Amino acid sequence: MLKGIPNIISPELLKILMEMGHGDEIVLGDGNFPAVSHAKRLVRCDGHGIAALLDAILTLFPLDEYVDSPVALMAVVDGDSTPTPPIWQTYDSILQSHGQIHGKVEHMERFAFYERTKKAFAVVATGESAIYANVLLKKGVIK
């Protein structure tokens, strides 16, 4: 163990976060997300929810300040009965607590999100059970 590293961050995830450079992206996929088939690099975080991982990651990970939306969510599919997934409010609170300006989150159509995931540096497979909980983060620089 190390000081200052949240316990939820595994050695494998810490290594991935360290290896990422400015502009690289990481996807935190919920339990339904096709992580294995879409990942260049896969990190397993089974048993953990995305909100806790997101909060822990953002203690170490700078978001890209030079793009309009350093965070992307998978948009709700037209006609689905969940117009605004409750977990998005949780994410908004976490982002704000880490200094992310409200409203700088992109909502991407499902298949566009999948295609962007295939180009991401890594995908984290989680045990998150909330629907539409997938989140993509673009890494920035530490100033």
C-alpha positions in Angstrom: 0.0 0.0 0.0 1.0 3.6 -0.5 0.0 6.8 1.1 -2.5 9.0 -0.8 -3.6 6.3 -3.2 -7.3 5.3 -2.7 -7.6 1.6 -1.7 -10.0 1.0 -4.6 -7.3 1.8 -7.1 -5.6 -1.6 -7.9 -1.9 -1.8 -8.9 -3.0 -2.6 -12.4 -5.3 0.4 -12.7 -2.6 2.7 -11.1 -0.1 1.5 -13.8 -2.6 2.2 -16.6 -3.4 5.7 -15.2 0.4 6.4 -15.0 1.0 5.2 -18.5 -1.7 7.3 -20.1 -0.6 10.6 -21.7 -2.4 13.9 -22.4 -5.4 13.2 -24.6 -5.6 9.5 -23.9 -9.0 8.2 -22.9 -10.2 5.6 -20.4 -13.6 4.1 -20.2 -15.3 2.9 -17.0 -17.9 0.3 -18.2 -20.9 -0.9 -16.2 -21.6 -4.6 -15.7 -23.5 -4.8 -19.0 -20.8 -3.0 -21.1 -19.0 -5.2 -23.7 -15.6 -4.4 -22.1 -13.6 -7.4 -23.3 -14.6 -7.2 -26.9 -13.9 -3.4 -27.1 -10.7 -3.0 -25.0 -7.1 -2.6 -26.2 -6.2 -2.9 -22.5 -8.7 -4.3 -20.0 -8.6 -3.7 -16.3 -11.0 -5.8 -14.1 -12.6 -4.0 -11.2 -15.4 -6.5 -10.6 -17.4 -5.8 -7.4 -16.8 -2.1 -7.6 -19.2 0.6 -8.7 -18.3 3.3 -11.1 -19.1 6.2 -8.8 -16.5 5.1 -6.2 -13.9 4.4 -8.9 -14.6 7.7 -10.6 -14.1 9.6 -7.3 -10.9 7.7 -6.6 -9.5 8.1 -10.1 -10.2 11.9 -10.1 -8.0 12.3 -7.0 -5.1 11.3 -9.2 -6.2 12.0 -12.8 -6.3 15.4 -14.4 -9.1 16.0 -16.9 -8.3 17.6 -20.2 -8.9 21.4 -20.0 -8.3 22.0 -23.7 -11.4 20.2 -25.0 -15.1 21.1 -24.8 -16.0 17.8 -23.0 -13.3 15.8 -21.2 -16.1 13.5 -20.0 -18.5 11.5 -22.1 -21.5 9.4 -21.2 -23.5 6.9 -23.3 -26.7 8.7 -24.2 -30.1 7.1 -23.4 -31.4 5.1 -26.4 -34.5 6.8 -27.9 -37.7 5.4 -26.5 -36.0 3.9 -23.4 -38.0 4.4 -20.2 -35.1 6.1 -18.4 -34.9 9.7 -19.7 -32.1 10.8 -17.2 -30.4 7.9 -15.4 -30.1 8.7 -11.6 -26.4 7.8 -11.6 -25.7 10.8 -13.8 -26.5 13.1 -10.9 -24.0 11.2 -8.8 -21.4 11.6 -11.5 -22.2 15.4 -11.7 -21.6 15.8 -8.0 -18.3 13.8 -8.1 -17.1 15.9 -11.1 -18.0 19.1 -9.3 -16.2 18.0 -6.2 -13.1 17.6 -8.2 -13.4 21.0 -9.9 -15.0 19.9 -13.1 -17.3 22.6 -14.5 -21.0 21.5 -14.7 -22.2 21.0 -18.2 -18.8 19.9 -19.8 -20.1 16.4 -20.3 -20.8 15.0 -23.7 -23.7 12.5 -24.3 -22.8 10.1 -27.1 -25.1 7.8 -29.1 -24.6 4.1 -28.0 -22.7 2.8 -31.1 -20.6 6.0 -31.4 -19.6 5.4 -27.7 -18.6 1.8 -28.6 -16.5 3.0 -31.5 -14.7 5.6 -29.4 -14.1 3.0 -26.7 -12.3 0.8 -29.2 -9.8 3.6 -29.6 -9.5 4.3 -25.9 -6.2 3.6 -24.0 -8.0 1.2 -21.6 -11.4 0.0 -20.5 -12.2 -0.7 -16.9 -14.8 -3.5 -16.4 -16.8 -2.9 -13.2 -19.6 -4.5 -11.3 -21.8 -1.4 -11.7 -25.5 -2.4 -11.9 -27.0 1.0 -12.8 -28.0 1.4 -16.4 -26.3 4.0 -18.6 -23.5 4.2 -16.1 -20.6 4.0 -18.7 -18.3 7.0 -18.6 -15.3 8.0 -20.7 -12.5 10.3 -19.3 -9.9 12.2 -21.4 -6.7 12.8 -19.6 -5.2 16.2 -19.2 -1.9 17.6 -17.9 -0.7 18.3 -14.4 0.3 22.0 -14.2 
